[in-house]
């Protein structure tokens, strides 16, 4: 197991290099002049040119990339062009609200998604299955921004039960996390249902039932572990999606997280912040896939790593 993890970590370096190249090229293809932005709208051409030299934007692209990649390996992403603060500080302040929102959303998604999926599989082609899949399709089809505004209108404006914006208390997390986790719960419900239906038809499940094992233990002991293997893969990918794809929800609820920071950075053409955030989101997906692979061994001990 240890050797496998070390090999995977070493394999991250080429992937990280490719991602860094793509991010660097993408950011430099965006319209707008970061030197003009950093100097200010009223700066004269001489000042803009001085700022361009100070930022290193007057150098050839290969030299700019080598400087960027070297600083990135040291954890130095420079300073924000808009706030003049270190990019690492900007990200550190916004990371925890996004992480807590993601964990809360994933919690809702796992509880509701797996419950609906298992219930639909056990009562296949019956009313619980039809109701569960109807809810799942609705969750996938309904846009996140529309769901967020609907929840705010009902629970904040009309009923006054929950706050609309901010991240000061646990009550602020309810509406954004439900909005962010709705689509993931719907996907998880459909995926869990399909996985359980496949496992329920296996010979070892029929054998357990023939031996007189109660249906409750057949589901919990024999079906759950085997059905979870493909579900865990999907959960890992969805967690990465939640962590890096909360831009719309954070914009709707004015959430002080990384998604909102990325929107502001793109709007302001803040190249250092954009580069750091896209790299962070990419690295999160890579590490989550590694964690998912390691979890396989705990869910199903028959899996061996080489």
Secondary structure, DSSP 8 states (H G I E B T S, - for coil): -HHHHHHHHHTHHHHHHHHHHHHHHHHHHSSS-HHHHHH-TT--HHHHHHHHHHHTTTS-HHHHHHHHHHHHHTT---B-TTT-SBHHHHHHHHHHHHHHHHHHHHHHHHHHHHHHHHHHHHTTTSHHHHHHHHHHHHHHHS-HHHHHHHHIIIIIIIS--S-SS--SSTHHHHHHHHHHHHHHHHHHHHHHHHHHHHHHTSHHHHHHHHTT--HHHIIIIIIHHHHHHHHHHHHHHHHHHHHH--HHHHHHTT--SHHHHHHHHHHHT-HHHHHHHHHHHHHHHHHHHHHHHHHHHHH-TT----
